[in-house]
Amino acid sequence: MSREFLLPDLGEGLTEAEIVAWLVAPGDTIAIDQAVVEVESAKSIVELPSPYGGVVASLFGEPGQVIHAGQVLLTVTDATDDASAGVVDVPVAAATVVAVEGSGAVLVGYGTTESTRPARKVAAGRFGTPRAADAPAPAASTPPVAVALAERPAEVAASVSAAIDSSSTVDPIRHSPVVSPIVRRLARENGFDASTLAGSGHDGLVLRSDVEEHIRALTAPAVAVDVAVEVAVDVGIATPPSTVDAASADIRIPITGLRKVVSQRLTTSRREIPEATIWLDVDATALFAARDQLLAATDERFSVTALIARFVVAGLRRYPVLNSSVDTASQEILQHGAINLGIAAQTSRGLMVPVIHRAHAMSTRQLRDALAALVAQSPDGTFSPSALTGGTFTLNNFGSLGVDGSAAIINHPEAAILGIGRMIERPWVVEHALAVRTVVELSMVFDHRVCDGGTAAGFLTYVAGCIENPVSLLADL
């Protein structure tokens, strides 16, 4: 009996995902709830467990391929099925362990179904297909270029040979296993697919060192490349290069995954929201003094961003209409009871906004710890889907990028976003005299359908007042 494992409903409106890596291969015996594939949606990278146990008959899709909800990921047959059905024989004892119906880790809309069609065999040479032990190795031959290079100066020949040897490891029809998302992303960022390399790991697994070695070859000295081309022309296996500068060639970058979701959301925001921007320079000298006093009093560190997040939550309690969204269908302003504070984060996967849920119910210490947890996950963008939903207001510290201000785009469907610029020493007037103070620019973008400028300005000046005099917040606690 053959069963199909379909890409499940990933929730939150996500209907597609990219295969990052297969964790099993055709012929493998798997147990119920065993992770079989790693996929990357627009929000996170997750491992999907199989709701069936048995023998993997076929894999559908290659790493890097985008699949949609409801498509078949793999087929599983009973371990006791005849080997002629396209699977390998397994011991009966093993089959009794895995051939069990039902899964304890079924995701929403798993959609597994019975299948009566024969199992599809994976073509030879594709990832996961066992290679015959007696398959003859390809005959080694010396490329004409290498022969000609032997006649060149040793140092140039060695450099060129290294570049040629490395570039020849890329085979567009090769599908080597790649387990690490970091390895796959590193290759993709440098213009090639890691699975096209010949991996040096176990069973041909592509390692990070394989990708880095190929990248080094791609960036070999220009003189080596020039000599390689010249030699190739000399031996008659290449034509003279075009005079067109390769650096001027256009490059097409597909908008997929997270970038696609971000693009759609920002476009919707610009199209639907009549936004307005206000900004204010603020003396943050007292804020740094308060941070140091907290450290001395509690022996705990509180970041400046965590303290400003505390002020923002207090400001939203005072001006709750800014913690809203607009229901365009009913033409209503939905004012949210809970403050779910989004924190804009630049990650290796792109711009993401993880959310601190129920920030209004947290102490300053709890808010600090929740923010620190998000910051720790930011470099890799490994946020769970639940951490990326439900935001009601966004805080964006773009000062970490070295800029003073920005007319940010509201994170639709929210009603406002507050930006924090860099904090630098500037001349500032204090009691009619010039002084050097730590100054920060706050910029706020708000939905003019939700409130007028007076409300937005009230919120911004309240937060600014807390930054200039943190003790003033005590009156609202």
Secondary structure, DSSP 4 states (H G I P E B T S, - for coil): -EEEEEPPP-STT--EEEEEEES--TT-EE-TT-EEEEEE-SS-EEEEEPS--EEEEEE-S-TT-EEETTSEEEEEE-TTS-GGGTS----HHHHHHH-----SSPPTT---EEE-SPPPPPPTTSTTPPPPTTPPPPPP---HHHHHHTTS-HHHHHHHHHHHHHHTT--TT-------HHHHHHHHHTTS-GGGS---SGGGPPPHHHHHHHHHHHT--HHHHHHHHHHHHHTTSSPPPPSS-GGGS-------HHHHHHHHHHHHHHHH--EEEEEEEEE-HHHHHHHHHHHHHHS----HHHHHHHHHHHHHHHSGGGSEEEETTTTEEEE-SS--EEE-EEETTEEE--EETTGGG--HHHHHHHHHHHHHHTTTT---GGGGS--SEEEE-GGGGT-S---PPP-TTBSEEEEE---EEEEEEETTEEEEEEEEEEEEEEETTT--HHHHHHHHHHHHHHHH-GGGGGGG-
